[in-house]
Amino acid sequence: MFRNMISNFDKMIVDLDRQIAAEEDRTRIKDTAHPAYSTFATAAAKRRQNLLNLLAHTQSMLDVARNYTK
């Protein structure tokens, strides 16, 4: 169960990275502090960060479960 979740999170993170890069290429603005930086890219980056946090938490839970069953 956790392994599937981790795999899915990894895939979503890679996809969001691709979407962010494509949006930055499309708008030609890569500086996140620029006033005209894409709101789509900003939202995708926040989602990506949330997934990274969730991935770390899920990995931690899996590690605890593995150690508990030893």
C-alpha positions as CSV (number, residue, x, y, z in Angstrom):
1,M,0.0,0.0,0.0
2,F,2.6,2.6,1.0
3,R,4.9,1.6,-1.8
4,N,2.2,2.2,-4.3
5,M,1.5,5.6,-2.7
6,I,5.2,6.5,-2.8
7,S,5.4,5.5,-6.5
8,N,2.4,7.6,-7.3
9,F,3.7,10.6,-5.5
10,D,7.0,10.3,-7.3
11,K,5.2,10.2,-10.7
12,M,3.1,13.2,-9.8
13,I,6.2,15.2,-8.6
14,V,7.9,14.4,-11.9
15,D,4.8,15.5,-13.8
16,L,4.5,18.7,-11.9
17,D,8.2,19.4,-12.5
18,R,7.6,19.0,-16.2
19,Q,4.5,21.2,-16.1
20,I,6.3,24.0,-14.3
21,A,9.2,23.9,-16.7
22,A,6.9,23.9,-19.7
23,E,5.0,26.9,-18.2
24,E,8.2,28.8,-17.5
25,D,9.4,28.1,-21.1
26,R,6.0,29.2,-22.4
27,T,6.0,32.5,-20.5
28,R,9.8,33.0,-20.6
29,I,9.8,33.9,-16.9
30,K,11.6,31.6,-14.6
31,D,12.1,34.1,-11.7
32,T,9.4,33.2,-9.1
33,A,9.8,36.7,-7.6
34,H,8.9,38.4,-10.9
35,P,5.5,40.1,-10.7
36,A,4.4,38.4,-14.0
37,Y,5.4,34.9,-12.9
38,S,2.8,32.4,-13.9
39,T,0.1,31.8,-11.3
40,F,-0.2,28.3,-12.7
41,A,3.5,27.6,-12.1
42,T,3.2,29.0,-8.6
43,A,0.2,26.7,-7.8
44,A,2.0,23.7,-9.4
45,A,5.1,24.4,-7.3
46,K,3.0,24.6,-4.1
47,R,1.3,21.3,-5.0
48,R,4.8,19.8,-5.7
49,Q,6.1,21.0,-2.3
50,N,3.0,19.5,-0.6
51,L,3.6,16.2,-2.4
52,L,7.3,16.2,-1.4
53,N,6.2,16.8,2.3
54,L,3.6,14.0,2.0
55,L,6.1,11.7,0.4
56,A,8.6,12.3,3.2
57,H,5.9,11.6,5.8
58,T,4.7,8.5,4.0
59,Q,8.3,7.2,3.8
60,S,8.7,7.9,7.5
61,M,5.5,5.9,8.3
62,L,6.8,3.0,6.2
63,D,10.1,3.0,8.0
64,V,8.4,3.0,11.3
65,A,6.1,0.1,10.2
66,R,9.1,-1.9,9.0
67,N,11.0,-1.3,12.3
68,Y,7.9,-2.2,14.3
69,T,7.5,-5.6,12.6
70,K,11.1,-6.6,13.1
